[in-house]
Amino acid sequence: MTDNRQSLADLAALTQATPAPAVAPSGGASAPQAEDYLAGNTPEPAAPTMPLREQIIDKQGRAYATGRRKDAVARVWLKPGTGKITINGRDQEVYFARPTLRLVLNQVFGVTEREGQYDVVCTVKGGGLSGQAGAVKHGISQAITRYEPILRAPVKAAGFLTRDSRTVERKKYGRAKARRSFQFSKR
């Protein structure tokens, strides 16, 4: 019995020894493109020189967006600055006293590596503090992608552009709450 073990070097020598016939595929490609393809020289796709979306800013140089979460709606204006976030005319430390809520706001800047580079002014209505923090985060995410469209990919990958549609389930009749029944009494 003969030993027919072959290595990658043997395979490379084999492909170099017998050139493949340059036949244009039926897709209509020209002969030089077909030769490049068969030789393994696939052309790299041209990198886009400009972003896929346009920058959307107003006359004052700000990007505007609306964010929503639960019953809260936030109107957000974003402009280059020192990193100051103002909510309903108050500083973020005053309006959102809990550190976890302030952490939610700054998640977008952490993902995009833009901490302290933008000032945010927003007005928020409805819902509770947790919903309002989520609405402001959603608005900041939308606004930063309008100001710098190149940041859309990391913000979208983090899931910040998607509106969180979870809301409180309505109370049903014959029940104590949405699903909770009244206490059962045997006698």
MDTraj code that builds the backbone (N, CA, C; nanometers):
import mdtraj as md
import numpy as np

residues = "MET THR ASP ASN ARG GLN SER LEU ALA ASP LEU ALA ALA LEU THR GLN ALA THR PRO ALA PRO ALA VAL ALA PRO SER GLY GLY ALA SER ALA PRO GLN ALA GLU ASP TYR LEU ALA GLY ASN THR PRO GLU PRO ALA ALA PRO THR MET PRO LEU ARG GLU GLN ILE ILE ASP LYS GLN GLY ARG ALA TYR ALA THR GLY ARG ARG LYS ASP ALA VAL ALA ARG VAL TRP LEU LYS PRO GLY THR GLY LYS ILE THR ILE ASN GLY ARG ASP GLN GLU VAL TYR PHE ALA ARG PRO THR LEU ARG LEU VAL LEU ASN GLN VAL PHE GLY VAL THR GLU ARG GLU GLY GLN TYR ASP VAL VAL CYS THR VAL LYS GLY GLY GLY LEU SER GLY GLN ALA GLY ALA VAL LYS HIS GLY ILE SER GLN ALA ILE THR ARG TYR GLU PRO ILE LEU ARG ALA PRO VAL LYS ALA ALA GLY PHE LEU THR ARG ASP SER ARG THR VAL GLU ARG LYS LYS TYR GLY ARG ALA LYS ALA ARG ARG SER PHE GLN PHE SER LYS ARG".split()
xyz = np.array([
    [0.0840, -0.1183, 0.0000],
    [0.0000, 0.0000, 0.0000],
    [0.0874, 0.1231, 0.0000],
    [0.0436, 0.2218, -0.0723],
    [0.1201, 0.3452, -0.0780],
    [0.0619, 0.4447, 0.0208],
    [0.1499, 0.5291, 0.0716],
    [0.1083, 0.6304, 0.1682],
    [0.0778, 0.7604, 0.0919],
    [-0.0479, 0.8027, 0.0912],
    [-0.0890, 0.9205, 0.0145],
    [-0.1146, 1.0409, 0.1036],
    [-0.0376, 1.0608, 0.2077],
    [-0.0565, 1.1769, 0.2937],
    [-0.0042, 1.3012, 0.2237],
    [-0.0832, 1.4079, 0.2329],
    [-0.0441, 1.5327, 0.1697],
    [-0.0567, 1.6449, 0.2718],
    [0.0264, 1.7449, 0.2567],
    [0.0210, 1.8596, 0.3467],
    [-0.0283, 1.9816, 0.2694],
    [-0.0417, 2.0930, 0.3398],
    [-0.0845, 2.2159, 0.2739],
    [0.0199, 2.2649, 0.1737],
    [0.1456, 2.2386, 0.2013],
    [0.2503, 2.2791, 0.1070],
    [0.2353, 2.2026, -0.0244],
    [0.2022, 2.0730, -0.0143],
    [0.1792, 1.9953, -0.1356],
    [0.0605, 2.0494, -0.2143],
    [-0.0444, 2.0911, -0.1406],
    [-0.1633, 2.1455, -0.2059],
    [-0.1306, 2.2780, -0.2761],
    [-0.0512, 2.3621, -0.2110],
    [-0.0122, 2.4890, -0.2731],
    [0.0718, 2.4645, -0.3977],
    [0.1641, 2.3684, -0.3905],
    [0.2467, 2.3367, -0.5068],
    [0.1608, 2.2812, -0.6200],
    [0.0584, 2.2051, -0.5852],
    [-0.0303, 2.1471, -0.6846],
    [-0.1106, 2.2556, -0.7565],
    [-0.1615, 2.3526, -0.6812],
    [-0.2420, 2.4579, -0.7442],
    [-0.1556, 2.5507, -0.8289],
    [-0.0282, 2.5701, -0.7915],
    [0.0593, 2.6540, -0.8719],
    [0.1047, 2.5817, -0.9984],
    [0.1146, 2.4521, -0.9928],
    [0.1627, 2.3751, -1.1071],
    [0.0593, 2.3703, -1.2190],
    [-0.0712, 2.3594, -1.1852],
    [-0.1749, 2.3500, -1.2873],
    [-0.2619, 2.4749, -1.2801],
    [-0.2404, 2.5713, -1.3708],
    [-0.3238, 2.6917, -1.3678],
    [-0.4654, 2.6592, -1.4143],
    [-0.5594, 2.7208, -1.3473],
    [-0.7000, 2.6996, -1.3818],
    [-0.7332, 2.7777, -1.5076],
    [-0.8189, 2.7239, -1.5936],
    [-0.8560, 2.7961, -1.7150],
    [-0.9371, 2.9198, -1.6780],
    [-0.9082, 3.0296, -1.7451],
    [-0.9771, 3.1556, -1.7170],
    [-1.1060, 3.1600, -1.7963],
    [-1.2113, 3.1095, -1.7381],
    [-1.3416, 3.1095, -1.8017],
    [-1.4274, 3.2083, -1.7259],
    [-1.4866, 3.3016, -1.7988],
    [-1.5712, 3.4011, -1.7333],
    [-1.6982, 3.3330, -1.6847],
    [-1.7383, 3.3612, -1.5608],
    [-1.8631, 3.3044, -1.5121],
    [-1.9818, 3.3601, -1.5904],
    [-2.0925, 3.2906, -1.5833],
    [-2.2089, 3.3303, -1.6613],
    [-2.2736, 3.4554, -1.6050],
    [-2.2241, 3.5078, -1.4928],
    [-2.2810, 3.6274, -1.4331],
    [-2.2478, 3.7534, -1.5101],
    [-2.1663, 3.7452, -1.6146],
    [-2.1367, 3.8613, -1.6954],
    [-2.0105, 3.9326, -1.6510],
    [-1.9252, 3.8705, -1.5703],
    [-1.8017, 3.9357, -1.5271],
    [-1.7022, 3.9321, -1.6414],
    [-1.6201, 4.0344, -1.6493],
    [-1.5207, 4.0387, -1.7562],
    [-1.4078, 3.9413, -1.7247],
    [-1.3230, 3.9145, -1.8238],
    [-1.2157, 3.8174, -1.8083],
    [-1.1135, 3.8574, -1.7020],
    [-1.0704, 3.9840, -1.6917],
    [-0.9739, 4.0176, -1.5861],
    [-1.0314, 3.9976, -1.4462],
    [-1.1601, 4.0281, -1.4272],
    [-1.2210, 4.0062, -1.2966],
    [-1.2261, 3.8573, -1.2640],
    [-1.2558, 3.7754, -1.3634],
    [-1.2621, 3.6315, -1.3417],
    [-1.1242, 3.5768, -1.3087],
    [-1.0207, 3.6278, -1.3770],
    [-0.8849, 3.5821, -1.3462],
    [-0.8447, 3.6202, -1.2054],
    [-0.8796, 3.7419, -1.1649],
    [-0.8493, 3.7841, -1.0275],
    [-0.9216, 3.6954, -0.9278],
    [-1.0466, 3.6633, -0.9579],
    [-1.1248, 3.5798, -0.8663],
    [-1.0643, 3.4404, -0.8556],
    [-1.0287, 3.3835, -0.9700],
    [-0.9722, 3.2487, -0.9681],
    [-0.8338, 3.2470, -0.9058],
    [-0.7597, 3.3556, -0.9163],
    [-0.6266, 3.3624, -0.8573],
    [-0.6334, 3.3908, -0.7073],
    [-0.7521, 3.4190, -0.6572],
    [-0.7664, 3.4452, -0.5146],
    [-0.7482, 3.5915, -0.4794],
    [-0.7411, 3.6783, -0.5788],
    [-0.7259, 3.8215, -0.5545],
    [-0.8633, 3.8868, -0.5567],
    [-0.9384, 3.8705, -0.4502],
    [-1.0702, 3.9318, -0.4449],
    [-1.0529, 4.0775, -0.4071],
    [-1.1100, 4.1679, -0.4829],
    [-1.0954, 4.3102, -0.4506],
    [-1.1695, 4.3432, -0.3220],
    [-1.1071, 4.4269, -0.2392],
    [-1.1700, 4.4701, -0.1149],
    [-1.2797, 4.5704, -0.1480],
    [-1.3932, 4.5625, -0.0772],
    [-1.4972, 4.6623, -0.1022],
    [-1.4484, 4.7992, -0.0569],
    [-1.4830, 4.8990, -0.1313],
    [-1.4374, 5.0346, -0.0999],
    [-1.5000, 5.0802, 0.0307],
    [-1.4179, 5.1331, 0.1201],
    [-1.4675, 5.1827, 0.2480],
    [-1.5470, 5.3113, 0.2228],
    [-1.6619, 5.3250, 0.2878],
    [-1.7407, 5.4457, 0.2651],
    [-1.6664, 5.5677, 0.3187],
    [-1.6550, 5.6678, 0.2357],
    [-1.5833, 5.7884, 0.2769],
    [-1.6718, 5.8798, 0.3591],
    [-1.8018, 5.8685, 0.3435],
    [-1.8925, 5.9500, 0.4223],
    [-1.9924, 5.8601, 0.4928],
    [-2.0470, 5.9043, 0.6074],
    [-2.1408, 5.8196, 0.6805],
    [-2.2683, 5.7942, 0.5995],
    [-2.3350, 5.6864, 0.6333],
    [-2.4549, 5.6496, 0.5594],
    [-2.5681, 5.7491, 0.5827],
    [-2.5697, 5.8130, 0.7006],
    [-2.6733, 5.9101, 0.7330],
    [-2.6118, 6.0490, 0.7448],
    [-2.6964, 6.1487, 0.7340],
    [-2.6492, 6.2859, 0.7442],
    [-2.6586, 6.3341, 0.8883],
    [-2.5775, 6.4338, 0.9204],
    [-2.5833, 6.4970, 1.0505],
    [-2.7061, 6.5874, 1.0536],
    [-2.7870, 6.5752, 1.1590],
    [-2.9093, 6.6532, 1.1709],
    [-2.8935, 6.7457, 1.2911],
    [-2.8672, 6.8748, 1.2645],
    [-2.8536, 6.9723, 1.3720],
    [-2.9346, 7.0960, 1.3376],
    [-2.9715, 7.1745, 1.4418],
    [-3.0505, 7.2949, 1.4203],
    [-2.9595, 7.4168, 1.4040],
    [-3.0184, 7.5359, 1.4017],
    [-2.9418, 7.6589, 1.3780],
    [-2.8454, 7.6900, 1.4918],
    [-2.8758, 7.6431, 1.6128],
    [-2.7865, 7.6663, 1.7270],
    [-2.6777, 7.5605, 1.7388],
    [-2.6714, 7.4665, 1.6452],
    [-2.5692, 7.3628, 1.6485],
    [-2.6013, 7.2492, 1.7426],
    [-2.7301, 7.2277, 1.7695],
    [-2.7721, 7.1218, 1.8616],
    [-2.8424, 7.0102, 1.7846],
    [-2.8336, 6.8905, 1.8395],
    [-2.9099, 6.7784, 1.7850],
    [-3.0285, 6.7542, 1.8781],
    [-3.1463, 6.7347, 1.8201],
    [-3.2682, 6.7143, 1.8986],
    [-3.3203, 6.5734, 1.8775],
    [-3.3724, 6.5156, 1.9851],
    [-3.4346, 6.3832, 1.9746],
    [-3.5371, 6.3677, 2.0860],
    [-3.6267, 6.2741, 2.0662],
    [-3.7276, 6.2414, 2.1656],
    [-3.7030, 6.0994, 2.2148],
    [-3.7045, 6.0815, 2.3465],
    [-3.6876, 5.9487, 2.4052],
    [-3.8110, 5.9088, 2.4829],
    [-3.8424, 5.7803, 2.4816],
    [-3.9610, 5.7326, 2.5529],
    [-3.9291, 5.6058, 2.6310],
    [-3.9934, 5.5933, 2.7479],
    [-3.9798, 5.4728, 2.8295],
    [-4.0979, 5.4702, 2.9243],
    [-4.1700, 5.3581, 2.9312],
    [-4.2922, 5.3449, 3.0111],
    [-4.3866, 5.4597, 2.9763],
    [-4.4236, 5.5441, 3.0727],
    [-4.5126, 5.6565, 3.0433],
    [-4.4369, 5.7879, 3.0332],
    [-4.3048, 5.7852, 3.0357],
    [-4.2238, 5.9066, 3.0346],
    [-4.1827, 5.9423, 2.8915],
    [-4.1824, 6.0726, 2.8648],
    [-4.1391, 6.1246, 2.7350],
    [-4.0357, 6.2334, 2.7620],
    [-3.9190, 6.2210, 2.6998],
    [-3.8109, 6.3183, 2.7195],
    [-3.7775, 6.3855, 2.5874],
    [-3.7666, 6.5178, 2.5902],
    [-3.7188, 6.5946, 2.4753],
    [-3.5750, 6.6341, 2.5064],
    [-3.4823, 6.5956, 2.4190],
    [-3.3390, 6.6081, 2.4488],
    [-3.2711, 6.6929, 2.3414],
    [-3.1909, 6.7911, 2.3869],
    [-3.1049, 6.8700, 2.2992],
    [-2.9614, 6.8432, 2.3393],
    [-2.8768, 6.8113, 2.2431],
    [-2.7379, 6.7746, 2.2687],
    [-2.6464, 6.8657, 2.1877],
    [-2.5432, 6.9201, 2.2538],
    [-2.4471, 7.0057, 2.1842],
    [-2.3098, 6.9850, 2.2462],
    [-2.2020, 7.0146, 2.1738],
    [-2.0679, 6.9988, 2.2305],
    [-2.0506, 7.0896, 2.3519],
    [-1.9829, 7.0350, 2.4540],
    [-1.9647, 7.1126, 2.5757],
    [-1.8745, 7.0418, 2.6748],
    [-1.9085, 7.0582, 2.8028],
    [-1.8220, 7.0075, 2.9107],
    [-1.8778, 6.8837, 2.9793],
    [-1.9922, 6.8346, 2.9366],
    [-2.0492, 6.7151, 2.9979],
    [-2.1582, 6.7443, 3.0985],
    [-2.2148, 6.8657, 3.0981],
    [-2.3199, 6.9029, 3.1926],
    [-2.4542, 6.8524, 3.1418],
    [-2.5282, 6.7839, 3.2297],
    [-2.6603, 6.7320, 3.1942],
    [-2.7633, 6.8046, 3.2797],
    [-2.8579, 6.8740, 3.2139],
    [-2.9616, 6.9496, 3.2828],
    [-3.0964, 6.8890, 3.2481],
    [-3.1735, 6.8554, 3.3533],
    [-3.3042, 6.7944, 3.3335],
    [-3.4081, 6.8834, 3.4002],
    [-3.5048, 6.9316, 3.3212],
    [-3.6104, 7.0207, 3.3703],
    [-3.5535, 7.1389, 3.4477],
    [-3.4436, 7.1952, 3.3997],
    [-3.3831, 7.3111, 3.4627],
    [-3.2980, 7.2805, 3.5843],
    [-3.2840, 7.1541, 3.6209],
    [-3.2033, 7.1168, 3.7373],
    [-3.0881, 7.0275, 3.6934],
    [-2.9809, 7.0276, 3.7720],
    [-2.8652, 6.9437, 3.7429],
    [-2.9025, 6.7972, 3.7620],
    [-2.8308, 6.7066, 3.6951],
    [-2.8657, 6.5644, 3.7034],
    [-2.8512, 6.5095, 3.8450],
    [-2.7540, 6.5624, 3.9254],
    [-2.7382, 6.5135, 4.0632],
    [-2.8569, 6.5516, 4.1500],
    [-2.9220, 6.6626, 4.1188],
    [-3.0376, 6.7073, 4.1962],
    [-3.1628, 6.6329, 4.1509],
    [-3.1823, 6.6232, 4.0185],
    [-3.3055, 6.5623, 3.9673],
    [-3.3064, 6.4115, 3.9897],
    [-3.1969, 6.3447, 3.9540],
    [-3.1851, 6.2003, 3.9767],
    [-3.0879, 6.1810, 4.0926],
    [-3.1414, 6.1740, 4.2138],
    [-3.0568, 6.1649, 4.3332],
    [-2.9912, 6.0276, 4.3447],
    [-3.0595, 5.9248, 4.2932],
    [-3.0024, 5.7893, 4.3024],
    [-2.8884, 5.7719, 4.2031],
    [-2.7750, 5.7180, 4.2480],
    [-2.6616, 5.7004, 4.1558],
    [-2.6915, 5.6043, 4.0419],
    [-2.7792, 5.5068, 4.0647],
    [-2.8094, 5.4110, 3.9584],
    [-2.8797, 5.4796, 3.8413],
    [-2.9637, 5.5787, 3.8704],
    [-3.0329, 5.6493, 3.7633],
    [-2.9352, 5.7369, 3.6845],
    [-2.8393, 5.7973, 3.7533],
    [-2.7377, 5.8763, 3.6828],
    [-2.6479, 5.7854, 3.5996],
    [-2.6249, 5.6645, 3.6482],
    [-2.5452, 5.5673, 3.5722],
    [-2.6155, 5.5306, 3.4424],
    [-2.7482, 5.5190, 3.4482],
    [-2.8269, 5.4875, 3.3285],
    [-2.8089, 5.5973, 3.2234],
    [-2.8095, 5.7231, 3.2683],
    [-2.7940, 5.8354, 3.1739],
    [-2.6594, 5.8323, 3.1042],
    [-2.5536, 5.8006, 3.1794],
    [-2.4180, 5.8101, 3.1258],
    [-2.3723, 5.6848, 3.0526],
    [-2.4581, 5.5824, 3.0425],
    [-2.4211, 5.4605, 2.9705],
    [-2.3901, 5.4901, 2.8239],
    [-2.4663, 5.5791, 2.7635],
    [-2.4485, 5.6099, 2.6215],
    [-2.3106, 5.6707, 2.5977],
    [-2.2712, 5.7622, 2.6848],
    [-2.1411, 5.8267, 2.6680],
    [-2.0275, 5.7282, 2.6942],
    [-2.0492, 5.6294, 2.7804],
    [-1.9476, 5.5275, 2.8049],
    [-1.9270, 5.4379, 2.6841],
    [-2.0371, 5.3994, 2.6192],
    [-2.0280, 5.3118, 2.5023],
    [-1.9602, 5.3837, 2.3856],
    [-1.9917, 5.5130, 2.3691],
    [-1.9367, 5.5876, 2.2567],
    [-1.8028, 5.6535, 2.2888],
    [-1.7564, 5.6399, 2.4134],
    [-1.6309, 5.7007, 2.4598],
    [-1.6330, 5.8510, 2.4399],
    [-1.7416, 5.9145, 2.4812],
    [-1.7575, 6.0591, 2.4679],
    [-1.7909, 6.1234, 2.6033],
    [-1.7348, 6.0721, 2.7133],
    [-1.7630, 6.1281, 2.8453],
    [-1.7104, 6.2707, 2.8523],
    [-1.7948, 6.3618, 2.9001],
    [-1.7538, 6.4999, 2.9201],
    [-1.7365, 6.5807, 2.7930],
    [-1.7908, 6.5349, 2.6813],
    [-1.7731, 6.6076, 2.5552],
    [-1.9016, 6.6754, 2.5081],
    [-2.0156, 6.6404, 2.5664],
    [-2.1427, 6.6966, 2.5214],
    [-2.2217, 6.7491, 2.6410],
    [-2.2890, 6.8621, 2.6189],
    [-2.3856, 6.9140, 2.7151],
    [-2.5238, 6.8668, 2.6710],
    [-2.6059, 6.8291, 2.7695],
    [-2.7398, 6.7800, 2.7415],
    [-2.8393, 6.8659, 2.8181],
    [-2.9386, 6.9163, 2.7472],
    [-3.0503, 6.9871, 2.8093],
    [-3.1754, 6.9108, 2.7705],
    [-3.2555, 6.8727, 2.8706],
    [-3.3757, 6.7965, 2.8366],
    [-3.4906, 6.8337, 2.9282],
    [-3.6099, 6.8136, 2.8762],
    [-3.7313, 6.8246, 2.9551],
    [-3.7988, 6.6888, 2.9498],
    [-3.8473, 6.6440, 3.0637],
    [-3.9070, 6.5107, 3.0706],
    [-4.0371, 6.5202, 3.1482],
    [-4.1393, 6.4496, 3.0981],
    [-4.2720, 6.4499, 3.1609],
    [-4.3215, 6.3071, 3.1728],
    [-4.4074, 6.2841, 3.2702],
    [-4.4776, 6.1573, 3.2833],
    [-4.3958, 6.0485, 3.3490],
    [-4.4652, 5.9491, 3.4007],
    [-4.3995, 5.8331, 3.4594],
    [-4.3290, 5.8641, 3.5906],
    [-4.2496, 5.7683, 3.6338],
    [-4.1718, 5.7840, 3.7560],
    [-4.0265, 5.8118, 3.7220],
    [-3.9438, 5.8143, 3.8249],
    [-3.8036, 5.8489, 3.8030],
    [-3.7315, 5.7456, 3.7176],
    [-3.7601, 5.6183, 3.7365],
    [-3.6931, 5.5142, 3.6585],
    [-3.7299, 5.5243, 3.5107],
    [-3.8590, 5.5456, 3.4833],
    [-3.9027, 5.5620, 3.3449],
    [-3.8461, 5.6883, 3.2829],
    [-3.8355, 5.7943, 3.3630],
    [-3.7814, 5.9180, 3.3110],
    [-3.6327, 5.9037, 3.2781],
    [-3.5587, 5.8322, 3.3624],
    [-3.4164, 5.8095, 3.3344],
    [-3.3999, 5.7285, 3.2059],
    [-3.4841, 5.6280, 3.1859],
    [-3.4787, 5.5485, 3.0634],
    [-3.5153, 5.6310, 2.9414],
    [-3.6116, 5.7231, 2.9573],
    [-3.6519, 5.8084, 2.8461],
    [-3.5397, 5.9047, 2.8087],
    [-3.4713, 5.9595, 2.9099],
    [-3.3603, 6.0511, 2.8815],
    [-3.2469, 5.9750, 2.8131],
    [-3.2203, 5.8519, 2.8582],
    [-3.1157, 5.7709, 2.7948],
    [-3.1495, 5.7431, 2.6488],
    [-3.2746, 5.7109, 2.6217],
    [-3.3181, 5.6845, 2.4843],
    [-3.3039, 5.8106, 2.3995],
    [-3.3399, 5.9251, 2.4563],
    [-3.3276, 6.0509, 2.3836],
    [-3.1830, 6.0881, 2.3567],
    [-3.0951, 6.0685, 2.4555],
    [-2.9527, 6.0975, 2.4358],
    [-2.8959, 6.0074, 2.3262],
    [-2.9368, 5.8818, 2.3259],
    [-2.8884, 5.7873, 2.2240],
    [-2.9296, 5.8326, 2.0844],
    [-3.0560, 5.8732, 2.0705],
    [-3.1034, 5.9192, 1.9408],
    [-3.0301, 6.0465, 1.8986],
    [-3.0122, 6.1394, 1.9950],
    [-2.9515, 6.2686, 1.9629],
    [-2.8042, 6.2538, 1.9250],
    [-2.7327, 6.1663, 1.9948],
    [-2.5888, 6.1521, 1.9654],
    [-2.5676, 6.0882, 1.8288],
    [-2.6597, 6.0019, 1.7874],
    [-2.6477, 5.9438, 1.6533],
    [-2.6854, 6.0453, 1.5460],
    [-2.7643, 6.1455, 1.5814],
    [-2.7956, 6.2507, 1.4846],
    [-2.6822, 6.3515, 1.4752],
    [-2.6117, 6.3726, 1.5870],
    [-2.4997, 6.4662, 1.5846],
    [-2.3762, 6.4027, 1.5205],
    [-2.3481, 6.2764, 1.5570],
    [-2.2358, 6.2020, 1.4983],
    [-2.2890, 6.0711, 1.4409],
    [-2.3294, 6.0688, 1.3139],
    [-2.3886, 5.9477, 1.2558],
    [-2.2952, 5.8265, 1.2581],
    [-2.1647, 5.8484, 1.2680],
    [-2.0702, 5.7357, 1.2695],
    [-2.0843, 5.6544, 1.3981],
    [-2.1428, 5.7142, 1.5035],
    [-2.1595, 5.6452, 1.6321],
    [-2.2842, 5.5580, 1.6352],
    [-2.3591, 5.5551, 1.5278],
    [-2.4833, 5.4767, 1.5277],
    [-2.4583, 5.3279, 1.5504],
    [-2.3522, 5.2739, 1.4920],
    [-2.3262, 5.1297, 1.5040],
    [-2.3012, 5.0871, 1.6492],
    [-2.2109, 5.1511, 1.7252],
    [-2.1924, 5.1054, 1.8636],
    [-2.3137, 5.1296, 1.9523],
    [-2.3859, 5.2394, 1.9284],
    [-2.5040, 5.2676, 2.0109],
    [-2.6133, 5.1658, 1.9811],
    [-2.6305, 5.1325, 1.8549],
    [-2.7326, 5.0339, 1.8175],
    [-2.6949, 4.8949, 1.8670],
    [-2.5642, 4.8619, 1.8613],
    [-2.5198, 4.7305, 1.9096],
    [-2.5440, 4.7163, 2.0594],
    [-2.5343, 4.8265, 2.1325],
    [-2.5609, 4.8221, 2.2771],
    [-2.7102, 4.8156, 2.3066],
    [-2.7945, 4.8404, 2.2050],
    [-2.9396, 4.8299, 2.2229],
    [-3.0039, 4.9560, 2.2760],
    [-2.9357, 5.0711, 2.2655],
    [-2.9893, 5.1940, 2.3223],
    [-3.0836, 5.2665, 2.2282],
    [-3.0840, 5.2340, 2.1004],
    [-3.1723, 5.3023, 2.0066],
    [-3.3127, 5.2416, 2.0041],
    [-3.3260, 5.1220, 2.0550],
    [-3.4553, 5.0548, 2.0556],
    [-3.5369, 5.1025, 2.1746],
    [-3.6599, 5.1427, 2.1497],
    [-3.7461, 5.1855, 2.2582],
    [-3.7882, 5.0634, 2.3375],
    [-3.7718, 5.0719, 2.4689],
    [-3.8115, 4.9616, 2.5563],
    [-3.9629, 4.9686, 2.5721],
    [-4.0337, 4.8786, 2.5088],
    [-4.1797, 4.8876, 2.5008],
    [-4.2505, 4.8248, 2.6200],
    [-4.1759, 4.7766, 2.7191],
    [-4.2419, 4.7143, 2.8342],
    [-4.3122, 4.8196, 2.9188],
    [-4.4393, 4.7997, 2.9405],
    [-4.5170, 4.8906, 3.0253],
    [-4.5944, 4.8087, 3.1275],
    [-4.6590, 4.8798, 3.2189],
    [-4.7361, 4.8126, 3.3235],
    [-4.8620, 4.7536, 3.2613],
    [-4.8904, 4.6300, 3.2960],
    [-5.0096, 4.5627, 3.2453],
    [-5.1326, 4.6186, 3.3157],
    [-5.2412, 4.6369, 3.2437],
    [-5.3617, 4.6964, 3.3020],
    [-5.4305, 4.6009, 3.3979],
    [-5.5021, 4.6601, 3.4923],
    [-5.5786, 4.5811, 3.5881],
    [-5.6997, 4.5197, 3.5187],
    [-5.7288, 4.3948, 3.5541],
    [-5.8436, 4.3249, 3.4957],
    [-5.9582, 4.3221, 3.5968],
    [-6.0788, 4.3210, 3.5457],
    [-6.1956, 4.3128, 3.6346],
    [-6.2025, 4.1734, 3.6949],
    [-6.2523, 4.1642, 3.8175],
    [-6.2597, 4.0365, 3.8871],
    [-6.1273, 3.9955, 3.9467],
    [-6.0259, 4.0807, 3.9398],
    [-5.8936, 4.0523, 3.9945],
    [-5.8506, 4.1695, 4.0821],
    [-5.7580, 4.1416, 4.1743],
    [-5.7089, 4.2475, 4.2619],
    [-5.6159, 4.3420, 4.1863],
    [-5.5310, 4.2845, 4.0989],
    [-5.4420, 4.3656, 4.0145],
    [-5.4495, 4.3077, 3.8739],
    [-5.3421, 4.3127, 3.7989],
    [-5.3459, 4.2635, 3.6620],
    [-5.3675, 4.1125, 3.6592],
    [-5.2976, 4.0407, 3.7474],
    [-5.3112, 3.8943, 3.7507],
    [-5.3437, 3.8407, 3.8889],
    [-5.3193, 3.9179, 3.9927],
    [-5.3397, 3.8737, 4.1299],
    [-5.4887, 3.8592, 4.1579],
    [-5.5266, 3.7428, 4.2105],
    [-5.6650, 3.7192, 4.2467],
    [-5.6895, 3.7657, 4.3893],
    [-5.8160, 3.7817, 4.4223],
    [-5.8497, 3.8099, 4.5608],
    [-5.8235, 3.6869, 4.6453],
    [-5.8025, 3.7082, 4.7742],
    [-5.7693, 3.5950, 4.8610],
    [-5.8847, 3.4967, 4.8654],
    [-5.8505, 3.3686, 4.8485],
    [-5.9510, 3.2635, 4.8490],
    [-5.9921, 3.2316, 4.9924],
    [-6.1221, 3.2205, 5.0131],
    [-6.1724, 3.1841, 5.1451],
    [-6.2593, 3.0602, 5.1309],
    [-6.2224, 2.9557, 5.2033],
    [-6.2976, 2.8308, 5.1915],
    [-6.4339, 2.8441, 5.2599],
    [-6.4413, 2.9144, 5.3728],
    [-6.5685, 2.9287, 5.4458],
    [-6.6067, 3.0733, 5.4638],
])
top = md.Topology()
chain = top.add_chain()
for i, resn in enumerate(residues, 1):
    res = top.add_residue(resn, chain, resSeq=i)
    for name in ("N", "CA", "C"):
        top.add_atom(name, md.element.get_by_symbol(name[0]), res)
traj = md.Trajectory(xyz[None], top)
